């Protein structure tokens, strides 16, 4: 299966998942928006983005540091836009879910400030693991076999 076909299937699944999720979360979302101000929502967006970028930079740093040892060349980062979007989407989705969970359990503001970025970082790292397992490994196997990437 070509990477373009995999990406098209992922886009289709993403488009199919959002409408039911948005419809099911309407009550919780309305309650959460009634409790949160614009400044707090902007702060949460910044925290979720920073967590995703931090996870992405860890990934890139690990890959660069793995290539420093001796004469072993650094493996190229395959499909960088997909890797970046996987990190950021994982971070934002996990952060939004963490915020809804925190608002459901009436967590205090400082605890939400620690909880949301930790869960966002975990969401980005988990999608990175899925990216490594399903995309990067298959592309590297195809490249080694001489197939198209």
C-alpha positions, 0 to 999 in steps of 0.5 A, spaced: 500 500 500 502 506 497 504 512 503 499 516 499 493 511 499 495 510 507 494 518 508 488 518 504 485 513 508 487 516 514 484 523 512 478 519 510 477 516 517 479 523 521 473 526 517 468 520 519 470 521 526 469 528 528 462 529 527 460 523 531 465 526 537 463 533 536 455 531 537 457 527 543 461 532 546 456 538 545 453 538 552 460 537 555 463 542 551 458 547 552 459 546 560 466 547 559 466 553 555 461 556 560 466 555 565 472 557 562 474 564 559 478 566 553 485 567 557 484 560 560 483 557 553 488 561 550 493 558 555 491 551 554 492 552 547 499 554 548 500 549 553 498 543 548 502 546 543 508 546 547 507 539 549 506 537 542 513 541 540 517 538 546 515 531 544 517 532 537 523 536 538 525 529 543 524 525 537 528 529 532 534 530 538 534 522 539 534 521 531 540 526 530 544 523 537 543 516 534 547 518 528 553 521 532 556 514 534 562 513 529 561 512 522 554 510 522 550 515 518 543 519 521 537 515 518 533 520 514 526 523 517 521 520 512 515 524 511 516 530 516 510 533 515 506 527 517 510 526 523 509 533 525 502 533 524 501 526 528 505 530 534 501 536 534 494 532 532 496 527 538 497 533 543 491 537 541 486 531 541 489 529 548 489 535 551 482 537 549 480 530 552 484 532 558 481 538 559 474 535 559 476 530 564 479 535 568 472 540 568 468 533 569 472 532 575 472 539 578 480 539 578 483 546 581 486 551 575 493 549 577 492 542 577 489 543 570 495 547 568 499 541 570 495 535 567 493 538 560 500 538 558 502 532 561 497 528 557 498 532 551 505 530 551 503 523 552 498 523 546 504 526 542 508 520 544 503 515 543 502 517 536 509 518 535 509 510 536 504 509 532 507 513 526 514 509 527 510 502 527 505 503 521 509 508 517 516 509 518 518 502 518 514 500 512 517 506 508 524 503 510 522 496 509 520 498 502 526 503 501 530 497 503 526 492 498 527 497 492 520 499 492 517 506 491 517 510 497 
